[in-house]
Structure formats: structure tokens, C-alpha cells
Amino acid sequence: MTAAGNAERHVPVLLEEAVAALAPHAGGVYLDATFGAGGYTRALLAHESTRVLALDRDPAAIRDGYALVEAAGGRLTLVEARFSELAQVAERSGMAPLDGIVADIGVSSMQFDEAARGFSIRNDGPLDMRMEGRGRSAADIVAEAEEEALADILYYYGEERASRRIARAIVWAREQGRIETTRALAQIIERAAPGKPGDIHPATKSFQALRIAVNDELGELVAALAGAERALKPGGRLAVVTFHSLEDRIVKQFLAERCGRGETRSRLLPGEPVPPPRTFTSEGRQPVTPSHRELAANPRARSAKLRFATRSEAPPRAIGDALERLARLPERVKGRR
């Protein structure tokens, strides 16, 4: 599959809005933290003399992107890396500090549509869900996690109310034999917690939860936000598109902390500590959501939200405990990774 072929299968969400938030300019240096099929990268390269550093942890996306690298005539650098590593990669590539960073925090259409990747409920395939093809798979977690830990994964990462019932059903089923395929797991979940007509598939939230656990997606997101704060130059812009409430909550809280009131002393009570300076500023009504036109053309965009901000001159700050807690794996799960 060529990069062009992938582009036909994958439609970037909130593309115009995200690029507008970055406000690319001639000669600017930008980072696409989630290359996928290259939609955001193409849009950035369309601006005169821009350079783009693009990352993806999926080796297939990197392989399919080589044609675009050649077509870009030296203006595109494509690196296999997690977006949590964006600051380090930008530094090693000699492209830091950056004028803008865009990240689409979600699974691409190509990954969902390829049954062998194990992300999809609709297409039967091996129960995998590993973006890099390395480490523990979803099948390993389903086979090895204790019932309570499994319920935690489904509840915290999938916001699945029937998590205990589903975990109990999975543990019973795996005693009869290893659960190896997406269809087998989906059927177990559907029997344990049947859905109502017209609702999403009853296994949707559980599949999301397992995917997040397999790839440590929330921890990756927190590290990426911290990396963006380090890698952007003053005036550089950050745009992040999320697809479910857990991701959006992390981005929202990060930007709320970083865009706080800054070094204002006049309203502080005596002895009250001065708040840290703002590392970002934001403007406009947020989050930005897809238009009716985009939703009609791409139903997968229905849960997308865009948040964006501009880097200030203040030095980067450490990630706070509240954000760490949002991304942290449940304690009973962490010990089994």
C-alpha cells in the first residue's frame, strides 16, 4: 500500500481547523507527531518553504510514507518514534526549536480497517492492538491479567460500567481456552453485557480500554504535551486533536494549568505563593468540533475535539501530580506490565 493509497483510505479530522490554529508561515519548521497517512504533513508542506519533521510509532506508516518523503524534496524528515519522544527527536534532528506541533491522538483508519492489526470489532483478526507490533498484546492482557485488574482496565480506560461483569465473563471463557481473536472477545463481551438496538457495539468501550492499556496511550499523551512545551519556540503553536473524553480531559487540564493567571501578585492574599508563569496562552472558543459538513463526509470524526495554544517565553515546567494521575495505570495493572 502506497502513501497515496493510504491517504485515500484515511481522512484527517479537523484538518483545516488544526492547520489554521498552527498558522504556518514561509520557512517555518513544524512537527507532525502522529504522521499516519500524512494528511497534516501534506497540509503543512503546502505552505511555501516549510519543513516538517513527522513521527509515527507504527512501522507500516513509516514504510508507506517514503514516497511522500521523496516527493517533498528534502523538506520532510520521517522518523519511527513515539510522540512522547518528540522533543528528543526534534533536538537530534537539528529542527528544534519548532514553530508548531500538531498531534492527532487516535487510531488511524488504516489500523482499524486492517483486520490483522486486531483493533477492529467489525473485522475478525488476531487480538493484537499493538501499534508497534512489539511488547504485550491485547491477547496477553486478556489471558494474564487478574479479574480485578482486568475490570480496572475496562472501567478506567473504557469508562465501561459493566466492567466487572465483563471481566468475570472473560476469566470464565479463558479457562476454556485462550482468547485469540477479536471476534471471540467481542462475542464474549456481547453475551455478558448485551447492548440496546441502535447503540454502539457492546464491545466498543472494552476494545478501546485494551488498546489504551496495550499502548500506554494516556502516559504517552502526557509525555508528548511536556515534550511540546520544551520543543516549541516562543510564539510556537500547539494543536491537539483528541477522540475520547480521557484524552481530551488530559489536554484540557494541561492547557488550563499552563494558561493560568501567571505572575499576578495584586490579588494574592499575604503569604500565598505566587503562581508559576504561563507557558502557553490560548484564545478563541475551545474545543473546536467538526462541522456538519465534515461529519456528513466522515462519521468517524463525531467525537473529535481540537484544542490549541501558543507558547510563551516562560521556561517549561514539570508535569503536575493531577495530570500524572489521569494518565496513570491502575496500581493492580502496573505490576503486570
Helices and strands as residue ranges (DSSP letters): H 3-9, H 15-22, E 29-32, H 39-45, E 51-56, H 59-64, H 66-71, E 76-80, G 83-85, H 86-92, E 98-105, H 109-113, G 115-117, H 138-144, H 147-158, H 163-176, H 182-192, H 204-215, H 217-231, E 232-242, H 245-258, E 280-281, H 292-297, G 299-301, E 305-311, H 321-327, H 331-334
